[in-house]
Amino acid sequence: MKSPPIVSRSLRSKRWTDIDGNLAAIAWVVHHGYYGALPMKALVKGLRLRSGNVQVGDHALLESMFTETRFNGWAIGEVHVIDKKVMRMVGAIFRTERSF
């Protein structure tokens, strides 16, 4: 059985600032039909972390922020960390704020 095509329904973005109001991180997520985990061949599977436009880790790095790790396989998105101080705390940010 062939997988249904990935059809984007909306694009959401979010910005986080540091305590001084400076930009700390930007994230974007594509909402789609959510028919199940995306195939690896789609090359967009998972929420990914970037710093300086370089991917940090792999597509599974942020799995722990989902209620079930398998749900990361349904996600399409990236978190771009601007503030270098945030890199060591990025996991805590997303565990406490699930606004997408």
Rosetta blueprint (number, residue, H / E / L):
1 M L
2 K L
3 S L
4 P L
5 P L
6 I L
7 V L
8 S L
9 R L
10 S E
11 L E
12 R E
13 S E
14 K E
15 R E
16 W E
17 T E
18 D L
19 I L
20 D L
21 G L
22 N L
23 L E
24 A E
25 A E
26 I E
27 A E
28 W E
29 V E
30 V E
31 H E
32 H L
33 G L
34 Y L
35 Y L
36 G L
37 A L
38 L L
39 P L
40 M H
41 K H
42 A H
43 L L
44 V L
45 K L
46 G E
47 L E
48 R E
49 L E
50 R E
51 S E
52 G L
53 N L
54 V E
55 Q E
56 V E
57 G L
58 D L
59 H L
60 A L
61 L L
62 L L
63 E H
64 S H
65 M H
66 F L
67 T L
68 E L
69 T H
70 R H
71 F H
72 N H
73 G H
74 W H
75 A L
76 I E
77 G E
78 E E
79 V E
80 H E
81 V E
82 I L
83 D L
84 K H
85 K H
86 V H
87 M H
88 R H
89 M H
90 V H
91 G H
92 A H
93 I H
94 F H
95 R H
96 T H
97 E L
98 R L
99 S L
100 F L
